[in-house]
């Protein structure tokens, strides 16, 4: 019996990057049994579920986002039985499990692609996006890869180009072929039958391409929420009109939703990297027949500050209408938020945490975010991410946010593994280890635990509307309202004390965790630098 099929509304999902979480067998790589071993820690955070980054069979050219078998576990992570154990143990602790489903592309080592590239007339010849060269032998059009250079790779067997929006070893599936859609939906069902509670859908707006292969026009400026926006990457120089986010994708998402509706209590959250990401989020989550939730890269950039946050949140609220957002300020693809937003004190981190956890929508928290970990600085010879290697030194890639989790400050490799880890443990992370923060009631970790524990019992934060109110520069003041109850959230996002005038009748502190609370003078609230407070209306 499903007690709450809409558990995902307002839920907090903890993202685990398995190869960097905990190594159970001493090979230097985290694994599924390692996640199972740390479930009590995850449960102690008072989150609702876990998002597992890919663990499928893969040559690991893009560390699991190049899938060679959608129905099996890569041996470095364990076995299907290990996954079943993880599901069972998580459910015993009241934790949902969402897995990272990569639908738009596979590995070039997947049997489907091996067969597809063998000839132009085999049963899977049309399962991938193939195109003839131009008369001069060059690529079919001007589309670019997110990882740099043309999005087309030459194949000498078929004497054609194939499309790859990411690495050349990640050929794009041809979703215009109904057989491909049927197959990937069957693979999704395989995991539903094993008991997963939902899916984080990687690059979900990349499934379809323009069947006419028309050239993308140039981009006048870098747009909101897009990916590959760094100026050293030519991907930012195009307006991506034809290589992704095609209208046919909506019908496929309806098919996907119809499948999940057969499994009550399951959910989806889509990753949207697009030139008009907010509109795409609205399109993909509207009418209750496509994605349950979506998030974009809008809060995953270096832009921050009260004005930016207010504009972004209001724009999403205006566009989403009946859709549901999922907020994230960090993940495995971007510089850690502590570094990206220049958080120099624990109080700054707590202010950003309070904002994240009081917005309307669901939330994803990336492993280590609850510790306040900064971005790791790695030497070039330590890099393994092809993205960073390709654009070094202007862009150092994603390895700096993927280094091992710090469990203990007095153990080798931070307690992550008995062996040399696949990425080095960052020396500056030891002072933020779980073992140290566990003993400190003022730590960032304890702030997350206490706030999340309080939040899960506040229906107004889980389901309520949001409205911004006038407040001084570098501050945010907004209210959340639900069934006659209102909370006012005040945030000082500056280094200077500030006085905020609250609306009438809102001067009662809301019984929040200890670090939340300013000084009240009637309807005036005095906040110290990076101070926060919450009051009931």
N, C-alpha and C positions, 0 to 999 in steps of 0.2 A: 504494500500500500504506500503511495506517495503522499506524505503528509503535506508538503508544500511544493506543488509543481512549479511555482514561480520563485523558488528559493534564490534564483540568480538576480532578482531585482534588489539592488542595494547590497549584493554580496561583495565580499572582499576575497579575491583570489590571489594566492601566493605563487609566484612563478618560480619553479625549480628548473635550473639548467643542469641536468643530471650529471654531466661529465665533470662539473665543478662543485658539486654539492657535498658528497661524501663517498670515499672509496672504501668499499667493504672487503675487497680481496687483494689489496696491496699491489695493484698494477699501475698506480698513478692516475687512474681515470675513475671518476665517480660512476656509480651504477645504480640500477633499480633497487637491489637489496640495501644499498647505502641510503636511498631515500626512505625506504621502509624503516631502517634503523633510526632515522631522525624524525619520524612522524610525531612523536611526543613533543618535540621542540616546536614543530609547525603548529600542532594543536594548541600549544601554550600561547601562541600569538593571538588567539581568538579570531582567526580567519575562518572562512567558510569552505574553502576548497583549495586545490592545488592545480596549477597549470604546468604540465610536464612538457618541456621542450623535446624535440624529436629523439626517439630512441630506436627507430626502425632500422632494419638492415640497410647499410649504406657504406660506400667507399670513403665517406667522410671528407670529400673535397670541400664541402661547405658545412661540415660538422653536423650531419644528419638531415639537413634541408635538401639533400640530394638522395632521394629514397630509391633503393634497389629492390625492396620487397615491402609492400604496404601492410602485410599481414604477419610480420615476424619482428622479433627483437634482435638488434645487432648483438653478437656475442660479447662485445666489450661492455654492454650494459646488463647482460644476463639472458634470461630465457622468458618465454611466454608464461611459464609457471611462476617466475619471479614477478611478472607483471600482475598475474592473478592474485598472488599473495599481497602485493602492494594495494590493489583495489580492496581486497577483503579487510586488511588492517586499517586502511584509511576510513572505510565505511564504519568500522567499529568505533572509531574516534569521532564520528560525525563529520568527516571531511569528504567533500566531493572530489572526484578526479576528472580533470579535463585534459585532453591530449592535443598536441600540436599537429594538425592535419595539413599536409602540403599537397594541395590538389592541382595547382596550375602547371607543375612540371615534375619530372622525375629525374633520377640519375641516368646518365648515358649507359650505365651498366645494368639497368633494369632490363629484364628479358623482353619487355614490350619494345623498347627502343632497339635492342639488338636485332630483333626480327624486322622492325620497321625500316631500318637502314640497309637491310640486306638486299632489297630490290624495290622496284616501284609497283609491284603487282602482288605482293604477299598479303595475307589476311590483315596485317597491322600496318600496311603501307601508309594508310591515312590516319594513323593514330597520333602522329606528331605533325608539326607545322613545317611542311616542305615547300620550297619554291625554286623555280628555275632562276639562273643568273640573268642579269641584263645582257644585252648583246656584247658588251665589252668584258663580260665575265665578272663584273662587280656584284655586290649584294643587291637583292631585290628592291630594297628601299633604304631610307635613311635611319631606320629605327636603331636605337642605341641600347646597350646593356647597362643595367644599374651599376655593374661593377667596372664599367669603362669600356670604350670601344664599340664596334658594331654588335648588334644583337643577332647576327647571323654567322654561322660557322659552315664552312664547306665540307661536304662529305664526298670522298672520292668514289665510294661504292655506287651511290645513286646519281652522282654528278649533279647534285643539287645542294642548296643551302637549307639548313634547318634553323629555326628560331630558338633563341635562348635569351630570355629577359634578364637572366642572372649569369652564372658561369657558363662557359661553353659545355661543361660537363653536366648541365642542367637543362636538357632540351624541353621545350614547352609542348605539353599535350594539346591536341587539337579538339577543343570542346565543341566545335561545329559538327563533329562526328558523334551521333547519338550513342554509338557503342562505347565511346570513351566516357560519356556521362554515366551510362549504366554501370560501367566497371567501377568508377571511382565511388559511386553511391553504394555499390556492393561492398567495397572496402570499408566505407564508413560504417555500414551495417555490421560488418565483422566485429568492430570494436564496441558498437552498441550492445551486441549480443554478449560481449565479455563483461559488460557492466559499467562502462564509462558513463560519466554524467554529462559530458559535453565536449566541445571541440573549440580550440582556438584555431582559426582558419588563416593560415599564412598567406599573405599577398592575395587575398581572395578576389580583388578586382582585376587580377591579371589572367583570369581563366580564358577569356575570349579575346581575340584579336579581330581587327577589321579584315574581312574576307577578301576585300579588294586590294589589300596591302598598300594603301595610300600613304604617302610620305607625311610625317609629322611636320607641322609648321614650326617656325622658330618661336621661342619664348621671349616675350618682351621683358619679363621680370620673373624672379623666383616666386612661385605661388605658395600660399599657405598649405601646410600639411603635406607637401610633396616629399618624395624621397630622392636621394642623390642630389641634394640641393647645394652641396659644397661646390664652390666655384672651380676647384681643380678638376671636377668631374664634368665632362661634356654633357652628361645626361641632363643636367640642369638647363642646358641651352635650348631644349626642345619643349614645346607644349605637347603633352602626350595625349593627343586626340584619338589616335588610331591603334596604338599598340596595347592598350588596356582600357578597362572601364567601358566596355561596349554594352549596348542595350540588351543584347542576348543574355548577358549574365544574370539579369533579373529573373528570367524564366528558370534558369538553372537553380538559382537560390530558392525559388518556390518549390522545386522538386526536392531539394535538400531539406527544406523545412517540413514538407509533407512526410518525409522519412522520419525525422526526429519527432514529429507529432505522434508517431506510432509508439514512441517510448516516452511516456509522460515523465516529467521531471528532468529531462535533458535540455541542454542549451547550447548556443553557439555565440562566439564573439569573433568578429571579423577584423583583421588588420587592414586598414585602408591607407595606402600610400598613393596619393593622387594630387593633381594640380588643383582640384576643387574638392578636397577631402571632406569638408563639412557637408556639402550638398550630396556627395556620394554616400556618406554615413546616413543621411536622411533617407535617401532613395533605398538603401539596402536594409533599413530597419523599419520602414513604414508598413502600415496596414496589417501587421501581425502575421504575415505570410512569407517572410524571408528570414533574415538574420534576427536573432533575439537582441543582440547588442553589437556595437562596433566601436572601435577606437581608431584614432588617426595619430599622426606624428606631431600634432599641433603643440602639445605640452612635452614633446621629446626633443625640442630644439634648444639652442642656447638662449633664445629669447625668454625673458622672464620679467617679473615686476608687476605691480598692482594693475597698471593700465592694460598691459598685455593680457593678464589673466582675465580681467573683467571683460575685455573685448572678445576674447576667444570663447569664454563660457557663454556670454550673451549671444554670440553668433551661433553657437551650437544649439542653444536653447531655441532660438528663433527658427532655425532650419529643421530641427528634428521633429517638431510637432508631436506625433504619437510614437516616435522612435525612442530608443533607450540608449544612453551613452555608457561607455565603459572608460574610466579615466586611468591614465598611467603617466607617471613622471619619470619612469625608468624601465629599461628592459635590456635584453642581451645584445641589442643592436646599437645602442647609443652610449655616449659617455655618461658615467654615473652622475646622478643629479647633484651630489655633494660638490663635485668639481664643476659640472656644467653650469650650475646656478651660483657658484662661488659662495657656498655656505661655509662660513668660517667658525661658527659656533654651534653647539648643540641646540641652542635656542632657535637659531635659524632653521635647523632641520625640523624641529618640533613645529614651527610655524608652517612650513611647507606641508608637513604631515597633516596638520589640522585642516589646512585648506583642502588637500586631496580627499580626506575622509569625511568632509562635510558637504561636498558637492552633490548635486542630484545625479544619481547613476550608480553603477557598480564600479569597482576599483580593482586594478591589478597592482600588486607590489612585487618588485623583483628581489630575489634573494640577496641579502646583504644590505638592502635599502634600509631595513629596520635596524641595522647597526650603524648607519651613517657612513658606510665605506666610501672613500674617495676613489677616483679613477686610478688604476695602477699604471705606473710609468714603466714601460718595458723597453729593453734594448732591441734594436732591429733583429739581432740574431735570435731573439726569443719569440718573434712573431710567427704565428701559424695561419692567421686569417688572410686569405688571398686578397681580400679587399684592401687591407692595410699594406700588404706587401706591394701591391700594384701602385698605390698612391703615396707611398712613403717618400719624403718625410712630411709633406704638407698634411697628410691625413694618416694617422697611425692605426686605423682600423678598429676592430671591435674587441681585440684581445684584452684591452685594459679594463673592460667591464665584465670579463668572463673568467678572471683568475679565481683560484679556489676559495671557497668559503672558509672563514676563520673561526674555528671552533674553540681553540685553546691557545693562549699566549705562551705557554710553557712547553708545548709539544712541537716536535719536528713537523715542518710543513703545516703549522697551524692546526694540527690535529685532523687535517683533511685526509692524509694518506701516510702510510709507513714508507712509501717509495717516492722517488722524485716525481712530482706532479707533471701533467702534460703541459701546463703553463706554470711558471714560477709563482710562489706565494709572494705577495708584495710586502716588503718589510714594514711599510707604514700602516699596514692593516692589523698588525699584532696588537696594537693598543686598543683596538675596537673589538677584540675577540668576544665571542659569546660568553665564555667563562668569566671574563672581567665584568661585562655589562650585567650578567645575571646577579652579581653581588652589589650592584649600584642602583639604588632606587631612583636616582636622578638621570640615569642613562637614557640614550635614545631608544634602546631596546625596550626598557621598561615603560617608556612613554607610549610606544606602539602597543604594547600589551594592554596597558591600562585603558588607553583611549579606545582601542578596538573592543575591549570587554564592555566598556560603557556604551559604545556606539550600537552594538548589536541589540541593545534593549531600548533603543530610541526609534520607534516607528517613524517619527517625523524625518529622521535622517535617512531611513531606508526607502521611504516612499514619497516624501513630501515634495512640493513645488519649491522653486528657488526664485528669489527676487533680490536684486541689488538696490542698495540705498546710498544716498549721497554721503561721502566721507572725505576726509582730508587726503592730500597727495600722499602716495606711497602706502595707502591703507585700503583694505577691503571691508565693507560692511554689507552683509546679505542675510536674508531670512529664509528659513525653511518652514513650510506650513503644511499641516496634514490633520484632517478631521478635528479642526478647532484648536489645535496646538501649534504654537510658533516658537522657533528658536532663532535668535539673532547671533550671528557669528561675526566677531570683530577681529581683524588681523592687522597688525602693524608690521609692514614689510620694509622697515627702514632701521637705521642705526640710531635714530633719535626718538625720545619719548614723544607721545602724541596724545591729544585729547579728542575723543570721538563723541559726538552728540547722537544718542540713540533715539529712535522713535518713542513716543509716549507709551508708558506701561510696560517697558521691557527691562526694568532695572533689577531683576531677580536672577542671581547667579544660578546656573542650571545643574549644580551638583556634579560638575565634571571632574576628571582626574586632577591631581594636585598641581601640575604645572600650568593648568588653564586658570586664568583669573587675574583681572586688573584691579584698580582701585576705583570705587564708585563715588560719585558726587551727584546724587539725584539721578538725572538722566545723562550725566556726563560720565564717560569712562576714560580713565587715564591708563594708558598702556606704555610700558617700558619698551625699549628697543626690541623689536621682534617679539613683542608680547601678543598674546591672544586671549580672548575671553568669549564665553558663550552665555547668553541670558535667555530666559523664557519670556515670551510675550504674554 
